[in-house]
Amino acid sequence: MTDCIFCKIAKGEIPSRKIYEDDDIFAFHDINPQRPVHFMIIPKAHIATLYDADVRHHAALGKILTKAGELARGEGLDDGFRLIANTGRVGGQEVYHLHFHVLGGPEPVGPMVQRL
């Protein structure tokens, strides 16, 4: 996909504050952090949403889940973090390249879903 901002970030076409990169995944700081620590982990392959993930993506998605803790600790999150993947319009997805937010800081993140 040529106009995907996350594909461009993973390719180095758009600058980012990179945390980690290998052949399958890329992690970088969010440009609009919502917590003292807020970064994203993405598969390098363009997968629009979690709905679109299938068996071909097992390695990259497994790597994201198993690297999340190591990367969070590396960013100083020794007492926990939240991992979020918004999916589709109703799920609040804004960029249609599958991504996982890693959020944390010294205070608890708060309730998982805010009540209205």
C-alpha positions, 0 to 999 in steps of 0.5 A: 500500500503506497499511501499508508503512513505506518508502511512509510514509517517502517520503510524509513520514508517518514522519520520516527523515534524507533525503539526496535526493528527486525525483519517482521516488526517495527516499534516506535514512539507515538507522536501524540503520547497519551501516557508517560510511555506510549509507543506502537508495535506494527507488523512490517507487512501491511495488514489493514485490521485485525480482521484481515490477519490470518495464518500468514501473519502468525510469525509477526503477530506472535513476535509482537506479543512476545516482544511487547514485554521486553520493549516495555521494560526497556522503556522503563515499564517495570510495573505493568503496561496496557497493550491495545489494538483498536480494530475497525471504525467502531473499535476506534481504529484511526490508521488502517495498518494493524498496530498495537499501542503500548502504554504505561507510566508510574500511575495505573492506566485506569479502567479499561473502558470508561463508563458514560 
